[in-house]
Amino acid sequence: MAKRSDYQERAIKNYYRNREAIMLQRLGELVGELYLAEGKARTRLWERAAGSLQHLGVPPQRIDRLLQSDNPSLLANLVKELLERKTP
């Protein structure tokens, strides 16, 4: 395996340092996409949202309720709540 350059090491460290913010941004984007999506595309978007929520430490019961409701506004409220919790 090739050795990473200093630039690559910094990029990797920055990604993991900002991972939570990146996940929250992706969730915000998914909310908009969920409002417009239909059918299988909507199902895939919900799966991506569930994965991001798991990485953010949201309890599985809450994720299941969101998926069962299939309501993007509930996800938007959760993203807002997570953003408020993150910002002091």
HTML snippet that shows the backbone in 3Dmol.js (N, CA, C, O; Angstrom):
<script src="https://3Dmol.org/build/3Dmol-min.js"></script>
<div id="view" style="width:600px;height:400px;position:relative"></div>
<script>
const pdb = `
ATOM      1  N   MET A   1       0.841  -1.179   0.000  1.00  0.00           N
ATOM      2  CA  MET A   1       0.000   0.000   0.000  1.00  0.00           C
ATOM      3  C   MET A   1       0.885   1.241   0.000  1.00  0.00           C
ATOM      4  O   MET A   1       1.855   1.323   0.754  1.00  0.00           O
ATOM      5  N   ALA A   2       0.550   2.191  -0.838  1.00  0.00           N
ATOM      6  CA  ALA A   2       1.353   3.400  -0.958  1.00  0.00           C
ATOM      7  C   ALA A   2       1.168   4.293   0.265  1.00  0.00           C
ATOM      8  O   ALA A   2       0.101   4.334   0.878  1.00  0.00           O
ATOM      9  N   LYS A   3       2.235   5.003   0.594  1.00  0.00           N
ATOM     10  CA  LYS A   3       2.175   5.925   1.726  1.00  0.00           C
ATOM     11  C   LYS A   3       1.393   7.166   1.318  1.00  0.00           C
ATOM     12  O   LYS A   3       1.520   7.647   0.192  1.00  0.00           O
ATOM     13  N   ARG A   4       0.585   7.681   2.237  1.00  0.00           N
ATOM     14  CA  ARG A   4      -0.207   8.879   1.959  1.00  0.00           C
ATOM     15  C   ARG A   4       0.651  10.126   2.117  1.00  0.00           C
ATOM     16  O   ARG A   4       1.564  10.174   2.941  1.00  0.00           O
ATOM     17  N   SER A   5       0.335  11.130   1.309  1.00  0.00           N
ATOM     18  CA  SER A   5       1.042  12.401   1.421  1.00  0.00           C
ATOM     19  C   SER A   5       0.488  13.166   2.628  1.00  0.00           C
ATOM     20  O   SER A   5      -0.555  12.815   3.179  1.00  0.00           O
ATOM     21  N   ASP A   6       1.200  14.206   3.020  1.00  0.00           N
ATOM     22  CA  ASP A   6       0.727  15.039   4.138  1.00  0.00           C
ATOM     23  C   ASP A   6      -0.628  15.653   3.820  1.00  0.00           C
ATOM     24  O   ASP A   6      -1.494  15.740   4.690  1.00  0.00           O
ATOM     25  N   TYR A   7      -0.811  16.078   2.576  1.00  0.00           N
ATOM     26  CA  TYR A   7      -2.086  16.660   2.164  1.00  0.00           C
ATOM     27  C   TYR A   7      -3.217  15.648   2.330  1.00  0.00           C
ATOM     28  O   TYR A   7      -4.284  15.988   2.841  1.00  0.00           O
ATOM     29  N   GLN A   8      -2.989  14.411   1.901  1.00  0.00           N
ATOM     30  CA  GLN A   8      -4.011  13.375   2.029  1.00  0.00           C
ATOM     31  C   GLN A   8      -4.327  13.091   3.495  1.00  0.00           C
ATOM     32  O   GLN A   8      -5.491  12.909   3.853  1.00  0.00           O
ATOM     33  N   GLU A   9      -3.318  13.051   4.331  1.00  0.00           N
ATOM     34  CA  GLU A   9      -3.528  12.820   5.768  1.00  0.00           C
ATOM     35  C   GLU A   9      -4.387  13.927   6.375  1.00  0.00           C
ATOM     36  O   GLU A   9      -5.304  13.653   7.150  1.00  0.00           O
ATOM     37  N   ARG A  10      -4.089  15.180   6.022  1.00  0.00           N
ATOM     38  CA  ARG A  10      -4.879  16.306   6.546  1.00  0.00           C
ATOM     39  C   ARG A  10      -6.324  16.237   6.060  1.00  0.00           C
ATOM     40  O   ARG A  10      -7.255  16.506   6.818  1.00  0.00           O
ATOM     41  N   ALA A  11      -6.502  15.875   4.786  1.00  0.00           N
ATOM     42  CA  ALA A  11      -7.856  15.778   4.234  1.00  0.00           C
ATOM     43  C   ALA A  11      -8.659  14.704   4.970  1.00  0.00           C
ATOM     44  O   ALA A  11      -9.829  14.914   5.289  1.00  0.00           O
ATOM     45  N   ILE A  12      -8.046  13.575   5.237  1.00  0.00           N
ATOM     46  CA  ILE A  12      -8.717  12.490   5.955  1.00  0.00           C
ATOM     47  C   ILE A  12      -9.058  12.913   7.377  1.00  0.00           C
ATOM     48  O   ILE A  12     -10.167  12.657   7.847  1.00  0.00           O
ATOM     49  N   LYS A  13      -8.125  13.554   8.066  1.00  0.00           N
ATOM     50  CA  LYS A  13      -8.377  14.020   9.438  1.00  0.00           C
ATOM     51  C   LYS A  13      -9.498  15.046   9.466  1.00  0.00           C
ATOM     52  O   LYS A  13     -10.362  15.002  10.342  1.00  0.00           O
ATOM     53  N   ASN A  14      -9.488  15.974   8.506  1.00  0.00           N
ATOM     54  CA  ASN A  14     -10.539  16.988   8.459  1.00  0.00           C
ATOM     55  C   ASN A  14     -11.903  16.372   8.201  1.00  0.00           C
ATOM     56  O   ASN A  14     -12.905  16.818   8.762  1.00  0.00           O
ATOM     57  N   TYR A  15     -11.947  15.348   7.354  1.00  0.00           N
ATOM     58  CA  TYR A  15     -13.221  14.682   7.090  1.00  0.00           C
ATOM     59  C   TYR A  15     -13.787  14.095   8.377  1.00  0.00           C
ATOM     60  O   TYR A  15     -14.955  14.315   8.697  1.00  0.00           O
ATOM     61  N   TYR A  16     -12.981  13.360   9.105  1.00  0.00           N
ATOM     62  CA  TYR A  16     -13.478  12.727  10.319  1.00  0.00           C
ATOM     63  C   TYR A  16     -13.763  13.747  11.420  1.00  0.00           C
ATOM     64  O   TYR A  16     -14.639  13.522  12.255  1.00  0.00           O
ATOM     65  N   ARG A  17     -13.050  14.842  11.434  1.00  0.00           N
ATOM     66  CA  ARG A  17     -13.300  15.890  12.416  1.00  0.00           C
ATOM     67  C   ARG A  17     -14.653  16.561  12.138  1.00  0.00           C
ATOM     68  O   ARG A  17     -15.345  16.972  13.069  1.00  0.00           O
ATOM     69  N   ASN A  18     -15.021  16.669  10.872  1.00  0.00           N
ATOM     70  CA  ASN A  18     -16.251  17.366  10.483  1.00  0.00           C
ATOM     71  C   ASN A  18     -17.346  16.414  10.032  1.00  0.00           C
ATOM     72  O   ASN A  18     -18.304  16.834   9.382  1.00  0.00           O
ATOM     73  N   ARG A  19     -17.219  15.157  10.363  1.00  0.00           N
ATOM     74  CA  ARG A  19     -18.152  14.147   9.880  1.00  0.00           C
ATOM     75  C   ARG A  19     -19.594  14.430  10.292  1.00  0.00           C
ATOM     76  O   ARG A  19     -20.513  14.248   9.493  1.00  0.00           O
ATOM     77  N   GLU A  20     -19.795  14.866  11.516  1.00  0.00           N
ATOM     78  CA  GLU A  20     -21.156  15.143  11.996  1.00  0.00           C
ATOM     79  C   GLU A  20     -21.798  16.268  11.187  1.00  0.00           C
ATOM     80  O   GLU A  20     -22.962  16.172  10.796  1.00  0.00           O
ATOM     81  N   ALA A  21     -21.048  17.319  10.940  1.00  0.00           N
ATOM     82  CA  ALA A  21     -21.579  18.439  10.152  1.00  0.00           C
ATOM     83  C   ALA A  21     -21.888  18.005   8.724  1.00  0.00           C
ATOM     84  O   ALA A  21     -22.877  18.446   8.139  1.00  0.00           O
ATOM     85  N   ILE A  22     -21.050  17.149   8.167  1.00  0.00           N
ATOM     86  CA  ILE A  22     -21.272  16.644   6.816  1.00  0.00           C
ATOM     87  C   ILE A  22     -22.548  15.815   6.772  1.00  0.00           C
ATOM     88  O   ILE A  22     -23.346  15.951   5.845  1.00  0.00           O
ATOM     89  N   MET A  23     -22.744  14.963   7.761  1.00  0.00           N
ATOM     90  CA  MET A  23     -23.952  14.130   7.819  1.00  0.00           C
ATOM     91  C   MET A  23     -25.211  14.989   7.954  1.00  0.00           C
ATOM     92  O   MET A  23     -26.226  14.713   7.314  1.00  0.00           O
ATOM     93  N   LEU A  24     -25.142  16.020   8.779  1.00  0.00           N
ATOM     94  CA  LEU A  24     -26.300  16.900   8.952  1.00  0.00           C
ATOM     95  C   LEU A  24     -26.618  17.634   7.654  1.00  0.00           C
ATOM     96  O   LEU A  24     -27.787  17.811   7.312  1.00  0.00           O
ATOM     97  N   GLN A  25     -25.597  18.056   6.938  1.00  0.00           N
ATOM     98  CA  GLN A  25     -25.822  18.727   5.660  1.00  0.00           C
ATOM     99  C   GLN A  25     -26.465  17.770   4.657  1.00  0.00           C
ATOM    100  O   GLN A  25     -27.391  18.146   3.938  1.00  0.00           O
ATOM    101  N   ARG A  26     -25.972  16.536   4.613  1.00  0.00           N
ATOM    102  CA  ARG A  26     -26.559  15.540   3.708  1.00  0.00           C
ATOM    103  C   ARG A  26     -28.015  15.270   4.054  1.00  0.00           C
ATOM    104  O   ARG A  26     -28.856  15.133   3.165  1.00  0.00           O
ATOM    105  N   LEU A  27     -28.311  15.195   5.340  1.00  0.00           N
ATOM    106  CA  LEU A  27     -29.699  14.967   5.747  1.00  0.00           C
ATOM    107  C   LEU A  27     -30.595  16.120   5.309  1.00  0.00           C
ATOM    108  O   LEU A  27     -31.723  15.905   4.866  1.00  0.00           O
ATOM    109  N   GLY A  28     -30.091  17.331   5.432  1.00  0.00           N
ATOM    110  CA  GLY A  28     -30.863  18.488   4.982  1.00  0.00           C
ATOM    111  C   GLY A  28     -31.152  18.422   3.493  1.00  0.00           C
ATOM    112  O   GLY A  28     -32.252  18.757   3.054  1.00  0.00           O
ATOM    113  N   GLU A  29     -30.172  17.994   2.721  1.00  0.00           N
ATOM    114  CA  GLU A  29     -30.367  17.847   1.280  1.00  0.00           C
ATOM    115  C   GLU A  29     -31.355  16.725   0.974  1.00  0.00           C
ATOM    116  O   GLU A  29     -32.164  16.835   0.052  1.00  0.00           O
ATOM    117  N   LEU A  30     -31.285  15.648   1.753  1.00  0.00           N
ATOM    118  CA  LEU A  30     -32.200  14.520   1.538  1.00  0.00           C
ATOM    119  C   LEU A  30     -33.647  14.909   1.802  1.00  0.00           C
ATOM    120  O   LEU A  30     -34.555  14.385   1.156  1.00  0.00           O
ATOM    121  N   VAL A  31     -33.873  15.812   2.732  1.00  0.00           N
ATOM    122  CA  VAL A  31     -35.240  16.247   3.032  1.00  0.00           C
ATOM    123  C   VAL A  31     -35.870  16.838   1.773  1.00  0.00           C
ATOM    124  O   VAL A  31     -36.993  16.491   1.407  1.00  0.00           O
ATOM    125  N   GLY A  32     -35.140  17.727   1.123  1.00  0.00           N
ATOM    126  CA  GLY A  32     -35.660  18.325  -0.110  1.00  0.00           C
ATOM    127  C   GLY A  32     -35.899  17.301  -1.197  1.00  0.00           C
ATOM    128  O   GLY A  32     -36.902  17.367  -1.908  1.00  0.00           O
ATOM    129  N   GLU A  33     -34.995  16.364  -1.330  1.00  0.00           N
ATOM    130  CA  GLU A  33     -35.143  15.321  -2.342  1.00  0.00           C
ATOM    131  C   GLU A  33     -36.327  14.404  -2.028  1.00  0.00           C
ATOM    132  O   GLU A  33     -37.014  13.940  -2.937  1.00  0.00           O
ATOM    133  N   LEU A  34     -36.562  14.144  -0.735  1.00  0.00           N
ATOM    134  CA  LEU A  34     -37.680  13.279  -0.348  1.00  0.00           C
ATOM    135  C   LEU A  34     -39.030  13.905  -0.696  1.00  0.00           C
ATOM    136  O   LEU A  34     -39.966  13.196  -1.066  1.00  0.00           O
ATOM    137  N   TYR A  35     -39.129  15.218  -0.579  1.00  0.00           N
ATOM    138  CA  TYR A  35     -40.383  15.878  -0.928  1.00  0.00           C
ATOM    139  C   TYR A  35     -40.727  15.663  -2.398  1.00  0.00           C
ATOM    140  O   TYR A  35     -41.903  15.607  -2.756  1.00  0.00           O
ATOM    141  N   LEU A  36     -39.713  15.543  -3.252  1.00  0.00           N
ATOM    142  CA  LEU A  36     -39.935  15.438  -4.695  1.00  0.00           C
ATOM    143  C   LEU A  36     -39.937  14.011  -5.217  1.00  0.00           C
ATOM    144  O   LEU A  36     -40.452  13.756  -6.306  1.00  0.00           O
ATOM    145  N   ALA A  37     -39.369  13.075  -4.459  1.00  0.00           N
ATOM    146  CA  ALA A  37     -39.184  11.712  -4.954  1.00  0.00           C
ATOM    147  C   ALA A  37     -40.459  10.884  -4.828  1.00  0.00           C
ATOM    148  O   ALA A  37     -41.329  11.146  -3.997  1.00  0.00           O
ATOM    149  N   GLU A  38     -40.527   9.869  -5.696  1.00  0.00           N
ATOM    150  CA  GLU A  38     -41.642   8.922  -5.673  1.00  0.00           C
ATOM    151  C   GLU A  38     -41.102   7.520  -5.905  1.00  0.00           C
ATOM    152  O   GLU A  38     -40.028   7.344  -6.481  1.00  0.00           O
ATOM    153  N   GLY A  39     -41.850   6.530  -5.454  1.00  0.00           N
ATOM    154  CA  GLY A  39     -41.544   5.139  -5.748  1.00  0.00           C
ATOM    155  C   GLY A  39     -40.247   4.643  -5.147  1.00  0.00           C
ATOM    156  O   GLY A  39     -39.938   4.908  -3.985  1.00  0.00           O
ATOM    157  N   LYS A  40     -39.482   3.907  -5.970  1.00  0.00           N
ATOM    158  CA  LYS A  40     -38.246   3.280  -5.499  1.00  0.00           C
ATOM    159  C   LYS A  40     -37.197   4.316  -5.117  1.00  0.00           C
ATOM    160  O   LYS A  40     -36.421   4.103  -4.186  1.00  0.00           O
ATOM    161  N   ALA A  41     -37.173   5.428  -5.828  1.00  0.00           N
ATOM    162  CA  ALA A  41     -36.202   6.468  -5.503  1.00  0.00           C
ATOM    163  C   ALA A  41     -36.438   6.994  -4.093  1.00  0.00           C
ATOM    164  O   ALA A  41     -35.490   7.261  -3.354  1.00  0.00           O
ATOM    165  N   ARG A  42     -37.686   7.139  -3.734  1.00  0.00           N
ATOM    166  CA  ARG A  42     -38.021   7.621  -2.386  1.00  0.00           C
ATOM    167  C   ARG A  42     -37.574   6.607  -1.329  1.00  0.00           C
ATOM    168  O   ARG A  42     -37.067   6.985  -0.273  1.00  0.00           O
ATOM    169  N   THR A  43     -37.766   5.325  -1.622  1.00  0.00           N
ATOM    170  CA  THR A  43     -37.337   4.273  -0.695  1.00  0.00           C
ATOM    171  C   THR A  43     -35.826   4.321  -0.492  1.00  0.00           C
ATOM    172  O   THR A  43     -35.351   4.218   0.639  1.00  0.00           O
ATOM    173  N   ARG A  44     -35.069   4.476  -1.571  1.00  0.00           N
ATOM    174  CA  ARG A  44     -33.610   4.551  -1.467  1.00  0.00           C
ATOM    175  C   ARG A  44     -33.172   5.774  -0.668  1.00  0.00           C
ATOM    176  O   ARG A  44     -32.223   5.701   0.112  1.00  0.00           O
ATOM    177  N   LEU A  45     -33.859   6.893  -0.862  1.00  0.00           N
ATOM    178  CA  LEU A  45     -33.514   8.100  -0.107  1.00  0.00           C
ATOM    179  C   LEU A  45     -33.764   7.906   1.385  1.00  0.00           C
ATOM    180  O   LEU A  45     -32.971   8.358   2.211  1.00  0.00           O
ATOM    181  N   TRP A  46     -34.858   7.239   1.731  1.00  0.00           N
ATOM    182  CA  TRP A  46     -35.134   6.963   3.144  1.00  0.00           C
ATOM    183  C   TRP A  46     -34.069   6.053   3.735  1.00  0.00           C
ATOM    184  O   TRP A  46     -33.684   6.219   4.893  1.00  0.00           O
ATOM    185  N   GLU A  47     -33.589   5.092   2.949  1.00  0.00           N
ATOM    186  CA  GLU A  47     -32.528   4.205   3.428  1.00  0.00           C
ATOM    187  C   GLU A  47     -31.241   4.990   3.685  1.00  0.00           C
ATOM    188  O   GLU A  47     -30.555   4.752   4.679  1.00  0.00           O
ATOM    189  N   ARG A  48     -30.916   5.918   2.796  1.00  0.00           N
ATOM    190  CA  ARG A  48     -29.737   6.751   3.003  1.00  0.00           C
ATOM    191  C   ARG A  48     -29.888   7.623   4.245  1.00  0.00           C
ATOM    192  O   ARG A  48     -28.945   7.802   5.015  1.00  0.00           O
ATOM    193  N   ALA A  49     -31.092   8.161   4.425  1.00  0.00           N
ATOM    194  CA  ALA A  49     -31.349   8.997   5.600  1.00  0.00           C
ATOM    195  C   ALA A  49     -31.199   8.170   6.881  1.00  0.00           C
ATOM    196  O   ALA A  49     -30.633   8.639   7.868  1.00  0.00           O
ATOM    197  N   ALA A  50     -31.707   6.947   6.854  1.00  0.00           N
ATOM    198  CA  ALA A  50     -31.604   6.072   8.030  1.00  0.00           C
ATOM    199  C   ALA A  50     -30.145   5.784   8.360  1.00  0.00           C
ATOM    200  O   ALA A  50     -29.767   5.786   9.531  1.00  0.00           O
ATOM    201  N   GLY A  51     -29.327   5.540   7.355  1.00  0.00           N
ATOM    202  CA  GLY A  51     -27.905   5.303   7.577  1.00  0.00           C
ATOM    203  C   GLY A  51     -27.212   6.505   8.195  1.00  0.00           C
ATOM    204  O   GLY A  51     -26.402   6.359   9.111  1.00  0.00           O
ATOM    205  N   SER A  52     -27.527   7.684   7.699  1.00  0.00           N
ATOM    206  CA  SER A  52     -26.936   8.904   8.262  1.00  0.00           C
ATOM    207  C   SER A  52     -27.378   9.118   9.700  1.00  0.00           C
ATOM    208  O   SER A  52     -26.580   9.520  10.547  1.00  0.00           O
ATOM    209  N   LEU A  53     -28.645   8.849   9.976  1.00  0.00           N
ATOM    210  CA  LEU A  53     -29.156   9.016  11.336  1.00  0.00           C
ATOM    211  C   LEU A  53     -28.483   8.042  12.297  1.00  0.00           C
ATOM    212  O   LEU A  53     -28.212   8.386  13.447  1.00  0.00           O
ATOM    213  N   GLN A  54     -28.214   6.827  11.826  1.00  0.00           N
ATOM    214  CA  GLN A  54     -27.511   5.860  12.668  1.00  0.00           C
ATOM    215  C   GLN A  54     -26.115   6.358  13.009  1.00  0.00           C
ATOM    216  O   GLN A  54     -25.667   6.229  14.149  1.00  0.00           O
ATOM    217  N   HIS A  55     -25.430   6.925  12.030  1.00  0.00           N
ATOM    218  CA  HIS A  55     -24.080   7.454  12.275  1.00  0.00           C
ATOM    219  C   HIS A  55     -24.102   8.629  13.250  1.00  0.00           C
ATOM    220  O   HIS A  55     -23.124   8.874  13.956  1.00  0.00           O
ATOM    221  N   LEU A  56     -25.213   9.348  13.284  1.00  0.00           N
ATOM    222  CA  LEU A  56     -25.338  10.487  14.194  1.00  0.00           C
ATOM    223  C   LEU A  56     -25.794  10.082  15.588  1.00  0.00           C
ATOM    224  O   LEU A  56     -25.874  10.923  16.483  1.00  0.00           O
ATOM    225  N   GLY A  57     -26.093   8.804  15.781  1.00  0.00           N
ATOM    226  CA  GLY A  57     -26.448   8.318  17.110  1.00  0.00           C
ATOM    227  C   GLY A  57     -27.908   8.475  17.481  1.00  0.00           C
ATOM    228  O   GLY A  57     -28.250   8.480  18.664  1.00  0.00           O
ATOM    229  N   VAL A  58     -28.773   8.603  16.489  1.00  0.00           N
ATOM    230  CA  VAL A  58     -30.212   8.696  16.762  1.00  0.00           C
ATOM    231  C   VAL A  58     -30.701   7.304  17.156  1.00  0.00           C
ATOM    232  O   VAL A  58     -30.322   6.320  16.521  1.00  0.00           O
ATOM    233  N   PRO A  59     -31.534   7.202  18.191  1.00  0.00           N
ATOM    234  CA  PRO A  59     -32.026   5.886  18.640  1.00  0.00           C
ATOM    235  C   PRO A  59     -32.768   5.141  17.521  1.00  0.00           C
ATOM    236  O   PRO A  59     -33.513   5.753  16.756  1.00  0.00           O
ATOM    237  N   PRO A  60     -32.563   3.831  17.428  1.00  0.00           N
ATOM    238  CA  PRO A  60     -33.208   3.039  16.366  1.00  0.00           C
ATOM    239  C   PRO A  60     -34.734   3.142  16.358  1.00  0.00           C
ATOM    240  O   PRO A  60     -35.348   3.108  15.292  1.00  0.00           O
ATOM    241  N   GLN A  61     -35.353   3.267  17.538  1.00  0.00           N
ATOM    242  CA  GLN A  61     -36.816   3.370  17.587  1.00  0.00           C
ATOM    243  C   GLN A  61     -37.289   4.636  16.865  1.00  0.00           C
ATOM    244  O   GLN A  61     -38.307   4.622  16.174  1.00  0.00           O
ATOM    245  N   ARG A  62     -36.551   5.710  17.032  1.00  0.00           N
ATOM    246  CA  ARG A  62     -36.938   6.969  16.394  1.00  0.00           C
ATOM    247  C   ARG A  62     -36.744   6.881  14.876  1.00  0.00           C
ATOM    248  O   ARG A  62     -37.552   7.401  14.108  1.00  0.00           O
ATOM    249  N   ILE A  63     -35.673   6.222  14.460  1.00  0.00           N
ATOM    250  CA  ILE A  63     -35.429   6.042  13.029  1.00  0.00           C
ATOM    251  C   ILE A  63     -36.553   5.205  12.423  1.00  0.00           C
ATOM    252  O   ILE A  63     -37.048   5.521  11.341  1.00  0.00           O
ATOM    253  N   ASP A  64     -36.955   4.142  13.111  1.00  0.00           N
ATOM    254  CA  ASP A  64     -38.038   3.284  12.617  1.00  0.00           C
ATOM    255  C   ASP A  64     -39.341   4.057  12.483  1.00  0.00           C
ATOM    256  O   ASP A  64     -40.066   3.892  11.502  1.00  0.00           O
ATOM    257  N   ARG A  65     -39.642   4.904  13.470  1.00  0.00           N
ATOM    258  CA  ARG A  65     -40.871   5.716  13.391  1.00  0.00           C
ATOM    259  C   ARG A  65     -40.838   6.644  12.189  1.00  0.00           C
ATOM    260  O   ARG A  65     -41.848   6.819  11.506  1.00  0.00           O
ATOM    261  N   LEU A  66     -39.670   7.243  11.925  1.00  0.00           N
ATOM    262  CA  LEU A  66     -39.544   8.127  10.768  1.00  0.00           C
ATOM    263  C   LEU A  66     -39.767   7.368   9.461  1.00  0.00           C
ATOM    264  O   LEU A  66     -40.475   7.834   8.569  1.00  0.00           O
ATOM    265  N   LEU A  67     -39.152   6.195   9.366  1.00  0.00           N
ATOM    266  CA  LEU A  67     -39.276   5.411   8.139  1.00  0.00           C
ATOM    267  C   LEU A  67     -40.715   4.962   7.928  1.00  0.00           C
ATOM    268  O   LEU A  67     -41.208   4.971   6.800  1.00  0.00           O
ATOM    269  N   GLN A  68     -41.389   4.572   8.996  1.00  0.00           N
ATOM    270  CA  GLN A  68     -42.773   4.122   8.870  1.00  0.00           C
ATOM    271  C   GLN A  68     -43.708   5.272   8.508  1.00  0.00           C
ATOM    272  O   GLN A  68     -44.684   5.073   7.785  1.00  0.00           O
ATOM    273  N   SER A  69     -43.417   6.462   9.000  1.00  0.00           N
ATOM    274  CA  SER A  69     -44.284   7.598   8.719  1.00  0.00           C
ATOM    275  C   SER A  69     -44.156   8.056   7.270  1.00  0.00           C
ATOM    276  O   SER A  69     -45.125   8.545   6.688  1.00  0.00           O
ATOM    277  N   ASP A  70     -42.961   7.902   6.680  1.00  0.00           N
ATOM    278  CA  ASP A  70     -42.703   8.330   5.303  1.00  0.00           C
ATOM    279  C   ASP A  70     -43.059   9.808   5.126  1.00  0.00           C
ATOM    280  O   ASP A  70     -43.601  10.214   4.098  1.00  0.00           O
ATOM    281  N   ASN A  71     -42.739  10.605   6.159  1.00  0.00           N
ATOM    282  CA  ASN A  71     -43.079  12.018   6.166  1.00  0.00           C
ATOM    283  C   ASN A  71     -41.788  12.852   6.235  1.00  0.00           C
ATOM    284  O   ASN A  71     -41.135  12.895   7.278  1.00  0.00           O
ATOM    285  N   PRO A  72     -41.422  13.510   5.132  1.00  0.00           N
ATOM    286  CA  PRO A  72     -40.189  14.297   5.130  1.00  0.00           C
ATOM    287  C   PRO A  72     -40.184  15.459   6.135  1.00  0.00           C
ATOM    288  O   PRO A  72     -39.119  15.875   6.589  1.00  0.00           O
ATOM    289  N   SER A  73     -41.351  15.975   6.479  1.00  0.00           N
ATOM    290  CA  SER A  73     -41.378  17.090   7.427  1.00  0.00           C
ATOM    291  C   SER A  73     -40.919  16.647   8.815  1.00  0.00           C
ATOM    292  O   SER A  73     -40.317  17.435   9.545  1.00  0.00           O
ATOM    293  N   LEU A  74     -41.196  15.393   9.188  1.00  0.00           N
ATOM    294  CA  LEU A  74     -40.705  14.883  10.470  1.00  0.00           C
ATOM    295  C   LEU A  74     -39.179  14.774  10.459  1.00  0.00           C
ATOM    296  O   LEU A  74     -38.519  15.059  11.458  1.00  0.00           O
ATOM    297  N   LEU A  75     -38.634  14.360   9.320  1.00  0.00           N
ATOM    298  CA  LEU A  75     -37.179  14.305   9.184  1.00  0.00           C
ATOM    299  C   LEU A  75     -36.595  15.710   9.243  1.00  0.00           C
ATOM    300  O   LEU A  75     -35.543  15.921   9.848  1.00  0.00           O
ATOM    301  N   ALA A  76     -37.266  16.663   8.624  1.00  0.00           N
ATOM    302  CA  ALA A  76     -36.795  18.055   8.662  1.00  0.00           C
ATOM    303  C   ALA A  76     -36.765  18.575  10.096  1.00  0.00           C
ATOM    304  O   ALA A  76     -35.829  19.271  10.487  1.00  0.00           O
ATOM    305  N   ASN A  77     -37.785  18.238  10.877  1.00  0.00           N
ATOM    306  CA  ASN A  77     -37.817  18.653  12.278  1.00  0.00           C
ATOM    307  C   ASN A  77     -36.675  18.029  13.073  1.00  0.00           C
ATOM    308  O   ASN A  77     -36.077  18.683  13.928  1.00  0.00           O
ATOM    309  N   LEU A  78     -36.377  16.775  12.793  1.00  0.00           N
ATOM    310  CA  LEU A  78     -35.285  16.104  13.478  1.00  0.00           C
ATOM    311  C   LEU A  78     -33.944  16.724  13.106  1.00  0.00           C
ATOM    312  O   LEU A  78     -33.087  16.913  13.969  1.00  0.00           O
ATOM    313  N   VAL A  79     -33.756  17.042  11.832  1.00  0.00           N
ATOM    314  CA  VAL A  79     -32.513  17.687  11.397  1.00  0.00           C
ATOM    315  C   VAL A  79     -32.366  19.033  12.104  1.00  0.00           C
ATOM    316  O   VAL A  79     -31.277  19.383  12.560  1.00  0.00           O
ATOM    317  N   LYS A  80     -33.444  19.775  12.194  1.00  0.00           N
ATOM    318  CA  LYS A  80     -33.428  21.064  12.887  1.00  0.00           C
ATOM    319  C   LYS A  80     -33.041  20.869  14.349  1.00  0.00           C
ATOM    320  O   LYS A  80     -32.233  21.622  14.893  1.00  0.00           O
ATOM    321  N   GLU A  81     -33.622  19.860  14.974  1.00  0.00           N
ATOM    322  CA  GLU A  81     -33.319  19.554  16.385  1.00  0.00           C
ATOM    323  C   GLU A  81     -31.843  19.203  16.556  1.00  0.00           C
ATOM    324  O   GLU A  81     -31.200  19.665  17.499  1.00  0.00           O
ATOM    325  N   LEU A  82     -31.306  18.393  15.655  1.00  0.00           N
ATOM    326  CA  LEU A  82     -29.908  17.992  15.730  1.00  0.00           C
ATOM    327  C   LEU A  82     -28.980  19.183  15.506  1.00  0.00           C
ATOM    328  O   LEU A  82     -27.937  19.290  16.151  1.00  0.00           O
ATOM    329  N   LEU A  83     -29.354  20.065  14.603  1.00  0.00           N
ATOM    330  CA  LEU A  83     -28.540  21.260  14.361  1.00  0.00           C
ATOM    331  C   LEU A  83     -28.532  22.179  15.580  1.00  0.00           C
ATOM    332  O   LEU A  83     -27.499  22.748  15.931  1.00  0.00           O
ATOM    333  N   GLU A  84     -29.693  22.319  16.223  1.00  0.00           N
ATOM    334  CA  GLU A  84     -29.776  23.160  17.420  1.00  0.00           C
ATOM    335  C   GLU A  84     -28.955  22.572  18.557  1.00  0.00           C
ATOM    336  O   GLU A  84     -28.328  23.298  19.329  1.00  0.00           O
ATOM    337  N   ARG A  85     -28.968  21.253  18.649  1.00  0.00           N
ATOM    338  CA  ARG A  85     -28.200  20.576  19.694  1.00  0.00           C
ATOM    339  C   ARG A  85     -26.704  20.747  19.465  1.00  0.00           C
ATOM    340  O   ARG A  85     -25.932  20.857  20.418  1.00  0.00           O
ATOM    341  N   LYS A  86     -26.300  20.770  18.201  1.00  0.00           N
ATOM    342  CA  LYS A  86     -24.883  20.887  17.856  1.00  0.00           C
ATOM    343  C   LYS A  86     -24.358  22.297  18.094  1.00  0.00           C
ATOM    344  O   LYS A  86     -23.221  22.475  18.532  1.00  0.00           O
ATOM    345  N   THR A  87     -25.180  23.290  17.809  1.00  0.00           N
ATOM    346  CA  THR A  87     -24.774  24.688  17.944  1.00  0.00           C
ATOM    347  C   THR A  87     -25.017  25.159  19.377  1.00  0.00           C
ATOM    348  O   THR A  87     -26.138  25.066  19.878  1.00  0.00           O
ATOM    349  N   PRO A  88     -23.979  25.661  20.036  1.00  0.00           N
ATOM    350  CA  PRO A  88     -24.177  26.111  21.435  1.00  0.00           C
ATOM    351  C   PRO A  88     -25.010  27.356  21.546  1.00  0.00           C
ATOM    352  O   PRO A  88     -25.252  27.840  22.652  1.00  0.00           O
TER     353      PRO A  88
END
`;
const viewer = $3Dmol.createViewer("view");
viewer.addModel(pdb, "pdb");
viewer.setStyle({}, {cartoon: {color: "spectrum"}});
viewer.zoomTo();
viewer.render();
</script>
